[in-house]
Amino acid sequence: MATDERAQESNRNWRFTYGVTDRWVNAFTYAITGAVTTVVATAITAITIVVVVLGGLWLAYTYLPLNVFTIIAVVLAADILIGIGLRAYLKRRQ
């Protein structure tokens, strides 16, 4: 009588599989993955913004005349400050 070795292998794999179906496990898992994803995305975004802004300013300072660079730096600073102010104002308004 021949034995089916494939069936025995699949049974061995299922022997050590555990299933937890509680809601708190799912909520905990989603909370942890959401927090990790938010932290990683925020860090990548912050690093990218700093590199792009500082790199762009360095290129502007290197290749453009000083008066043009000054205009770009002032407009960029004003844009950042207006964006921060509007975000704070609109957040309080909601």
C-alpha positions in Angstrom: 0.0 0.0 0.0 1.5 3.3 -1.1 1.3 6.4 1.1 0.7 9.9 -0.2 3.7 11.9 1.0 2.3 15.2 -0.2 -0.8 14.9 2.0 1.4 14.2 5.0 3.6 17.2 4.3 0.6 19.5 4.1 -0.7 18.1 7.4 2.7 18.8 9.0 2.6 22.4 7.9 -0.8 23.0 9.4 0.1 21.5 12.8 1.9 24.7 13.9 -0.5 27.3 12.5 -2.5 29.2 15.1 -5.6 31.3 14.4 -6.6 34.1 16.7 -9.9 35.6 15.7 -10.5 38.1 18.6 -11.4 41.6 17.7 -8.9 43.1 20.1 -6.1 41.4 18.3 -7.2 42.8 15.0 -7.6 46.3 16.5 -4.2 46.1 18.1 -2.6 44.9 14.9 -4.2 47.7 12.9 -3.2 50.3 15.5 0.4 49.2 15.5 0.7 49.0 11.7 -1.0 52.3 11.4 1.3 54.0 13.9 4.4 52.5 12.2 3.2 53.5 8.8 2.5 57.1 10.0 5.9 57.5 11.6 7.8 56.1 8.6 5.8 58.2 6.1 6.2 61.4 8.2 10.0 60.8 8.5 10.4 60.2 4.8 8.3 63.3 4.0 10.3 65.5 6.4 13.6 64.3 5.0 12.5 64.8 1.4 11.2 68.3 2.1 14.4 69.3 3.8 16.6 67.9 1.1 14.6 69.4 -1.8 14.3 72.8 -0.2 17.9 73.1 1.0 19.1 71.6 -2.3 17.1 74.0 -4.3 18.2 77.0 -2.2 21.8 75.9 -2.5 21.5 75.6 -6.3 19.8 79.0 -6.5 22.5 80.5 -4.4 25.2 78.9 -6.4 24.0 79.7 -9.9 21.8 82.8 -9.7 22.7 86.4 -8.9 22.4 87.4 -5.2 19.3 89.6 -5.8 17.4 86.8 -7.5 18.4 84.4 -4.7 17.2 86.9 -2.1 13.8 87.2 -3.9 13.4 83.4 -4.0 14.4 83.0 -0.3 11.9 85.7 0.8 9.1 84.3 -1.3 9.8 80.8 0.0 9.9 82.0 3.6 6.6 83.9 3.2 5.0 80.9 1.6 6.0 78.7 4.5 4.8 81.2 7.1 1.5 81.8 5.3 1.0 78.0 5.0 1.6 77.5 8.7 -0.7 80.4 9.7 -3.5 79.2 7.4 -3.2 75.7 8.7 -3.5 76.8 12.3 -6.4 79.2 11.5 -8.4 76.6 9.5 -7.7 73.9 12.1 -9.1 76.1 14.9 -12.1 77.0 12.7 -13.3 73.5 12.3 
